[in-house]
Amino acid sequence: MASAEITSIKAFAESNGSSPIPSTYHALTEARDDVADHLAASIPVIDFSLLTSNDPQIHATTLQQLANACFQWGFFMLTNHGISEKLMEEVMEKSHDFHNLPLKEKEEFADKGPLTPIRHGTSFHPQAEKVHYWRDYLKVMTLPQFNFPNKPPGYKELAFEYSRKIRGVARELLKGISEGLGLGPESIIESTGFDSGLQIFAVNLYPPCPEPDLAVGLPPHSDHGLLTLLTQNGIGGLQVKHTGKWVNVNPLPNCLIVNTGDQLEAVSNGRYKSVMHRAVLNNRDTRISLVLVNGPDLDKEIGPELGLLENEDPLFKTMKYRDYFEIQQKTRFAYKSGLDEIRK
């Protein structure tokens, strides 16, 4: 089967077994094992219940920890976030069920472009790519309007509850990030139109790959929004770039993994870098990740916070988030950051 005809890597992997993979999936550009294992234990951990504490001292201490995590890593694990383990498990289970539906049942959701409300596909954008990625995905716009597939039964209701809870956590984090930058708690929320902003609910499925040293689930990339909140099914594969080295992410039980996105780098005028990360593969287990990208209002002009520009020049031009999002989707093929398009 020609790789451009592969409409589901899950279906292909199941029929291909342990046979060599098509050369168009030889996408790993940096050694998979070139990993700084000693750094894994240094990934910051933020306790959400302390960030939202009414005790001023506890709140202030956690704000500083959050600021350090964003500045040094652009990445952290969030504990005590208040989303029940039961809900997280149920959403994960239904996500697996969705990917297990017969291909015929998912055809109506075939990807028709980045701003399509519900889209299912494989790799990133097979028609435009030179190499392909060992991933199937469901991507849904869950805010400002809620969209979701109506199958399997019960998935839509769980996804609605989960997406709203994640948005609430992301909003509190942005308040803390705003305060940590010396701004008012609502500054970033107001300037980005966050309360009418975009949320994309992505469900990535990475099947076992017989040649995990050749293929990759997703190549190094940054995310286009403000904050991305991720959870996974207990199977590793996420790596984050820190001080030029790849670091394996070994999540704490029931935590959310949070990374900073391109819009936060622009809003913070470069203080908080949008972190590069990738998904590597294994030859035994299917990995599923639930990734919720939380961004500004699509029609808002986004740029450095005015409150940060009293003593420094803007490092980024302002651009409507919708335009940035479309640029970023294209530059993903060129292995460069969409931020290069708005850097001054």
N, C-alpha and C positions, 0 to 999 in steps of 0.2 A: 504493500500500500504506500503510495507517495505521501510524504509527510504533510503536504498541503491539503491532502484529502482527509487527514485525521481530524475528526470533529470532536473526539473525546479521547484524551490520553488514558483515561481510566479503562475505557473499552479496548483501546489498542493494547495497553499493558497486559490486560487479562488474556487477550488472544495471542500476544507475542511471547508470553512466558519468559524464559530466560535467554531467548535469542538476542543477538546483538541489536542495539537500537539504531534507527536511521541516522546517518551522519549529520542530517540537518538538526539533530538534537544535541550535537556536540557543542554545547554552549558555555562550558565552564572556562573562563578566561584566566582565572587566578586559581592556584592550587587549592583544592578543597581542604587539605590538611594543614595549610599554613595558618594555623590558628593559635592565638595566644591564650592558652588554657589558664594561665596564672591570673589573667584579668577577669575571668568569669565571676569570681567571688566578689569583685569590686563593683559590680553593677549596682547602682544606688537603689535603695528600697525606701519608698515614702509611705508612711502610714496615713491614710486618708482621714481616719477618725481624729488624728491629732491636728491635721491641717484645718479641719472644720471645728476644732475645739473652741469653746467660749472662753477658755483661759488664755489671756493675752500672751503670757510667756510661752506657753506650749505652742500657740498659733505662730508666734514670731520665730521660734526655733525651727518649726517645720517649714515655714516660708523660706528660711535661709537654706534648709536642706533641699527644698524644691528648686530654688534658684541655682544652687551648686550643681544639682543633677542636670538641669537644662543647659547650664553653661559648659560643664565639663564633658557630659556624655550625650545630651539630647535624647536621653533614654533612661527609663527607670521602671521598677516593678512597684505596683500600687497594691497595698494590702488594706484590709478592713474598709473596703470601698462600699459596703452596704448592699451589693447585689448578691442575692442568695445563690449558693452553690447549686441548689436544685434547679433554679431557672437557667443558670449557665449550662448545666448538664443537659437539660431538656432541649435547649436551643441547639446545642452541639449534636445531640441525637437526631433531631429533625433535619439538621443540615446534612448529616450523613445519609439520612433517608432520601433527601432531595437528590443527592448525587447518585444514589442507587436506583432512582427511577429509570425506566427504559428510555433510551435516547429519544424515541418517538414522542414521549410525553413531555420532553423538554424543548422540542423543536419550536414551539410557539414563542420561546424566550430567546431565540437565536440573536446574538449580538448585532445591533444595527448602528453602533457608534456610541461614543463616550457619554452623551447626554440622554441616551435611551433609558427610560425609567427602570426596566427590568431586562437584564441581559445575561445570557449563559453562553459560555464558549470555552475555548482551550487556548493554552499558551498566553500571549498578550494580544497580538493582532496578526494572526497567521498570514493574511494576505500581504502585509507590508514588511514582514520580517525576513531577514536572511537566515537566522537560526530560530529555533523554536524552544519553548520552555515546557518542562514536564509538569504541567498543571492544568486542571479544569477549574473553572470559576463560575460563580453566580455573583453578579453585582447588581445591587438594587439601590435606587435613590429612596431613602426612607425619610428624608426631610429636604425642603420645607413641607412637601406633601408626602404622605406615606403610601408607598407602592410595595407590593410583595406578591410572589406567586401564590396561587390558591391551592397548591399541592406541595407536599403531602398534607393531609388534614391536620389542622391544629398548628401548623408551622407559622402561618401568618400572624396569629394571635400572640404566640410566644415571641416572635420577632419584633412585633410592635412594642411589647412590654420591655424587652431587652434594649431595643434601640432608644427608647425614651429614658430608661435608667442610665444608659451609657452617656446620653446627651447631658443629663444632670450632673454626672461625675465630671465630664469634660468641662462643663460650665464652671464648676467649683475650682477645677485646676487652673482654668484661665484667669479666674479672679485672683488666685494665689500667685500666678505668674505675673500678672499685672502689678500686684502689690510689690512683688520682689524686684520689679524694675523701677520702683519708686513712683508708680502711677496710682491713680485711684483704682479700687477693686473692679469697677465696671468698665474701665477705660477701653480695654481691648474688645470686650463684648460689644460695647456701643459703637466703636469705630469700625468694627468689621461686620456689623449687622448680624452678629452670631445668632441672635434669637430668631432670625428668619433665614438662617444659613443652611448650607448644604450638609447632608450626611449621606455617605455611601456605605452600605452594609455589604461587605464582600465575604464570600465563603470560598476559600481556596482548598482544593483537594489535590494532594500530591501522592500518587500511587507509588508503591515500591518500584524502584528502577534497577534493572539488572546491571547497569553500568553507572553507578552514582558518581564515579570520578570523572565522567565525561559530560553528563547532563546537569542541568540546574533547574530548580523549581521556579525561581525568579532571579534575574540577574541583579547586581548591585543597583539600587535606586533609592531615591528619597520620595517622600509622600507629598502630595500637592496641598494638603489642607493645613490646619493649625495644629491639631493634635490627633494622633491615631491611637486607638485603644484596641488591643488584640488579646485574644485568648486562643488556646489550642487544645487538642485532644490528648495531651500527654506525650506526644511523640515529638522529639527534638528536630531541629532543622533550621531554625531562625538564627542568623548570625548578624551581629552589628559591628560596624567599623568604629574602632576607637584608637586614637593615636596611630593611625595608619595600619592597624592590625585587625584581623577578624577575630571576634570573640563569640563563642557559643553561648546562647541564652538558655539557661536552665531555670525555668520559672519556679517560683515558690508555689505551693499548693493554693489554688483558688485566687491567685493574684491576677490583676490585669497588667499587661505589658503596655507601656505608654511610650510613644516616640514623638518628637517634635517634627513638624512639617515645614515645607517651603514658606507658607504664609506667615508662620511664626518667626522664621528667620528675617523676613522682610519687615514685619511689624516691630520686631525688637531691634531693628537697624543693625542686624548682623551679630548681636550678642549671643543669641541662641541658634546655633547652626542646625540646619535640617540634616538629620543623621542618615547616613547611608546604611542600608541593610540588604540582606539577600536571603534566599531560601535554598538550602542544600538538601540533598536527597539521601535515602538509604535503600537497601535492597530487600528489606523485610516487611516494613510496616507502612500503612497508609497514614499520612499526616493530614489533619484538617485544621485550618486556622480560620477563626472568625475575626475579621478586621473591619473596624468601624472608623472611617475617616470623617473627621468633624471639621468643617470649613466655614468660611464667611458666607454672607449673602452673595449669590452669583453675580448680582448687578452692582455690588459695592466696589468702589475704587479702593484698592488696598495698597498701603505703603507704610513707611516707618511712622510710628506713633509720634504725633506732634510734640507731646510732652518730653520726648527724648531728644528733640532737635534744638533745644535751647542752647546747648553747648557743643553740638557736633553736626557735621554735614550729613545729609541723607546718603546712604550707600545704595539705595534702590529707588528706581522710578516707581510711581504709582501705576497700577494697572487694574482694570476690572477683573475680578476673580474668574468670571466666565472665560475671558480671553486667555488668562493665565492657564487655566485648567486645560484648554484646548491645545495651547502651546506645549504644555508639559506632557500631554499624551503623545504628541509627535516626537518630542526630544527624547523620550524614553528609548526610541529605536536607535538614537545616535549616541547612546551611553554618555549623555551629558545632562547637566541639570537645567531645568527650565529657568532657574534663578539667573543663569548667565544672560538670559534675554532681558532681565530687568535691572541687572547690576549697572550702576552709574560708572 
